[in-house]
Amino acid sequence: MDASQRPRFAIYFAPAEQEALWGLGAAWLGRDARSGYAVERPELSGLTPERLAALTEGPGFYGFHATLMAPFFLRKGLSLTVLEERCGRLATEIEAVPAVKLVVSELDGFLALMTADRSVELHSLAAACVESLDDLREPLTPEQRKRQQAAGLTEVQAALLDRWGYPYVMEEFRFHMTLTSRLAEPERSEVAALARDHFGPVLDAAVIVDGLSLFAQPEGRAPFREIGRYALAQG
């Protein structure tokens, strides 16, 4: 089967459906990655719905989330059931991360919700996902590795790519929930101010990272959808 016709999977943090952060994120991106339905976008001063749709097209394709283990193909011969069982087991072994404060920030030209302070617990959570599930991941092909390297990687990132199939893991991991495509100034600052207003109700509150979300892309042209959520252990 051609790679474009095979499903890909990813391990994300996505807020629970009843959380305000989930509703705000889905509205900002214009799509609910659980239901798969379009969501009415907010009315933003000075930013048309068409422009918001354009600058959130990329993030909307993946759904509102923070990446813990980047998209991957399952090793040949493994079933989705195996991945689901392993995700469920892993979630019981990791404690939820409480009191995470988010801010709208710039990351390599993108806008994202990021943690106000570095969280050792979040880094440990992401590392545990990558390490524990790596044996289920199909190794990168030379073509896939070349595409990743095209972005320009440091020596450390290249080594992480070779070992874990993704360059932004372990010491290079940065918790972020992507909000836009890459933007130039002054638009980036203008959109950041609008994002702060939109997400204002949750920026002053503590967010609990309380679950692992299993997302799937049925085939190469389809957007990612959440197909399972596994509650983390409560300390």
N, C-alpha and C positions, 0 to 999 in steps of 0.2 A: 504494500500500500504506500502511495506517495505520502511524504511527510505532511503536506498541506491538507491531507484528508484524515490524518490521525488526530485524536484528541490530545490536548495539552492540559496540564493541571498545575495549580499553584496553591501555596499555603499563604493565606493572608490573615491579617486582623481586619475584620469588618465589625463595626458596632452592632449590637443586638437591634432587632427591628424596632423595638419600643423606645430605643434611646433617641433623644433629640438630635444627636450628632449624625445618626444614620439618615434621618429625614432631611436634614440640612444638606448633607453631602449628596444625596440622591437628587435633590432639587437643583443644586449647583451644577451637577453634571448632566441633568436632564434625563437620567435613566436610573431605574431601580434594578440593581444587579441580582436581587433575589427573585423578584417577579418577572424581570425581563421587560417590563413595560416602561414606556416613556413617562416622565414626570414633568409637571409644569414648572418651568424655570421661574426664579424670582424676578421681580421688576427692579432693575438697578439703574440708578440715576446716571445718565450719560453713557450707558452701555446697552446697545440694542440686544434683543434676544438672539438675533442672527449672529452678532459678533461674539456673544457669550457661547453660543453653540459651536462656533468655529474654534475658539481658543480652548474649549474643553473636549473637543472631539477625541483626542488621544486618550486622556484619562477616562472619559466616558466609556470607551471601548473595553477597558479593563475593569470598570466598576469602582466605586468608592472603597478604598482599602489602604492598608499599609502592608507592604510586602515583607513576609517573613522568609519564604522560600520561593524564589522566582520561577516563572513558568518552565515546565519541563515535560518531556515525554516519558511515559513509563517504559521500563525495560520490556523488551519483547517477551511474551509468555506470562506477564503479570496481569492480573485483573484489577478492575476498579475496586472490587471488594477487598482485596489485600490492602490497597491504599487507604480505604475508609477505616478498616480495622486498625491499621497502624496509627492513623491520625487520632482515633478515639483512645487508643492506649496511651499515646504520647500525652494527650491532654490531661489525663489523670495523673501524670507524673510531674506536671509543671504547675506552679502556683500562679494565680492571677496577679497581674501587676496593678496595684491600686494608685490612686492619686497622681495620675499623669496629667500635667498641664500642657495644653497645646497653644501654639502661636502661629499666625500666618507669617511665613518666612520665604525667602528666596533660596533656591537650591539649583545651582548650575543654570540659572536663567529661568527656571520654572518657579511657579508659586506652589507652596505645599503647606499643609498643617504639619508642624514639627514640634518636638518636645522643647519646652522652654529651657530645660536643663538635661544634661546627659543622664540617662538611666541605665545603671548597670543591670538591673533586672530585665529591661527590654532587650539589651544586647544578649543576655544569657538566654532569653526566650528564643530569639531569632537563631542563635547559634545552635540551640538544642534541636530546632526544627531541621536545620540544614544537616547537622551531623546524624540525627536519628533516622532521617528518611532518605539519605543520600544513596543507599544501596538500592532504592527503588527507581532511581533516576537513570535514564539512558544517557550514556556519555555523549558529549558533544561531537558532532561530525567536524571534520576540518573546515567545511563551509560555514557552519554555525560559529565556530571559534573565530574565524576570520571576520565575520560580521560584528562580533563583540569587540574585537580588537580595533576595528575601523574607527571606533569612537575615540581612540587614544587612551591607552591605559598606562598607569605607572607600573613599575616592576613588581610591586606588591600585588596590585590588582590583577596583573597577568598571571601571577602564580596562583592567586585565589581562583581565577577562571579555570586554570588547568586542573586544580584539585577539586573544586566544588561546582564547576559549571556556570559560575556567575562571579563577576569581579567585585560586587559590592556586598560582601558578606564578612563575617567575623570582625576584624578591626576596622574594616571599611564600611560596615553597616551603619546606616543612618535612618532612624525611624521617620517615615514621612508618608503623608497622605496627599498624593498629587492632585492639584486643583486646575492646572493649566498646562498648555504647551509652553515652549520657550518664548519669552516675551522680551522685547527691547524696551528701554526707557524712552519716553516717560510713561508709556502705557503700563509697564509692570507695576510701577508705584501707584498708578491710578486704580488698577484692578485690585491690587493688594488692599487698598483702603476699602473698596467695595466688599471684598471678601471678609475683612475684619468686621464690617457691619453685619454681613449676612450670618457669619458664624459667631457673632458676639454672644448670644445666649449660652454657648458652651465654652467659650474661651476663658471665662472666669471660673468655671467649674472643673472639678477633678474628673478625669475620664478614667474608667477602669478597663484595662485590657484584660478581658475575661474569657476569651474564646479563640479557638483556631478555626478559621473558615477555609473550607476546601472549595476552590473555584475550578471551573472546567471550561475549556474552549472546545466545543464539539469537533470543529474543523477550522482550518486556517482563516477563513473569512468571517467566522462567527464571533460575536463579542463574548467575553467571559461572563459566566453566571455562577453564583454560589450554589453548590449542590449539597453542602453539609456544613454544620457548625457544631463544634465540640467544646463544651464548657471546660475551662481550666479549673484545677483544684483550688479550693478556697482555703487559705491559710488560717 
